[in-house]
Amino acid sequence: MQFTARWEAEAAPKTCAAFRRLLPLRARLVQARWSGESAWVPLGELQTGLGYENHTSYPAAGQLLLYPGGISETEVLFPYGSTSFASKAGQLAGNHFATIEEGREQLNELGRRVLYDGAQEIVFSEG
């Protein structure tokens, strides 16, 4: 599967810059446990130096969030359907930094794979 996203550089310039510094990012996409129809990429104790910027708890399918850490570990949230971003500690808000533009029709299949087939390899890179 391949997706192309646009940077939300005007609304989240610091978050976009922080995420770009991580590229290329090779990781595993895992079904989110508390966030509904969403997957996530755990980034552990990664220090982003970010606060809230263009943050939301209710991203639409394809709106990628970077949670800068704090209440829970640092992560990328990858919503493929109805999502209410949360952790075992309660509701979270992440910085909406990119939006899937090409490949949106594959989001349901991505969700199916993560949910029923387990963690999926993922690579974030820039053109």
Residue pairs with C-beta under 8 A, 6 or more apart in sequence:
1 103
1 106
1 109
1 110
2 102
2 103
3 62
3 100
3 102
3 103
3 104
3 106
4 100
4 101
4 102
4 103
5 62
5 64
5 98
5 99
5 100
5 101
6 98
6 99
6 101
7 16
7 97
7 98
8 15
8 16
8 54
8 96
8 97
8 98
8 99
9 16
11 53
11 54
11 96
12 53
12 54
12 95
12 96
12 97
13 53
14 50
14 53
15 50
15 53
15 54
15 66
15 68
15 95
15 97
16 97
16 98
18 48
18 49
18 50
18 66
18 68
19 66
19 76
19 97
19 98
19 124
20 126
22 124
23 124
23 125
23 126
24 123
24 124
24 125
24 126
25 41
25 123
25 124
25 125
26 121
26 122
26 123
27 41
27 42
27 43
27 76
27 121
27 122
27 123
27 124
28 41
28 119
28 120
28 121
28 122
29 39
29 40
29 41
29 78
29 110
29 114
29 119
29 120
29 121
29 122
30 39
30 40
30 41
30 42
30 114
30 119
31 39
31 114
31 115
32 38
32 39
32 40
32 77
32 83
33 88
34 86
34 87
34 88
35 77
35 79
35 83
35 84
35 85
35 86
36 79
36 81
36 82
36 83
36 84
37 61
37 79
37 80
37 81
37 82
37 83
37 111
38 59
38 77
38 78
38 79
38 80
38 81
38 83
38 85
39 77
39 78
39 79
39 80
39 110
39 111
39 114
39 120
40 75
40 76
40 77
40 78
41 75
41 76
41 78
41 122
42 73
42 74
42 75
43 73
43 74
43 75
43 76
44 73
44 74
45 69
45 73
45 74
46 69
46 74
47 69
47 74
48 66
48 68
48 69
48 74
49 68
50 66
50 68
50 95
51 68
52 68
52 93
52 95
53 95
54 95
54 96
54 97
55 65
55 93
55 94
55 95
55 96
56 63
56 65
56 85
56 93
56 94
56 96
57 84
57 85
57 86
57 91
57 92
57 93
57 94
58 83
58 84
58 85
59 65
59 77
59 79
59 83
59 85
59 94
59 96
60 79
60 83
61 79
61 80
61 81
61 82
61 83
61 100
61 104
61 107
62 79
62 80
62 99
62 100
62 104
62 107
63 79
63 96
63 98
63 99
63 100
64 76
64 77
64 78
64 79
64 96
64 97
64 98
64 99
64 100
65 76
65 77
65 79
65 85
65 94
65 95
65 96
65 97
66 74
66 75
66 76
66 77
66 94
66 95
66 97
67 74
67 75
67 76
67 77
67 85
67 92
67 93
67 94
67 95
68 74
68 94
68 95
71 87
71 89
71 90
71 92
72 87
72 88
72 89
72 92
75 94
76 124
77 83
77 85
77 94
78 110
78 122
80 107
80 108
80 110
80 111
80 114
81 107
81 108
81 111
84 91
85 91
85 92
85 93
85 94
86 92
100 107
110 120
113 120
114 120
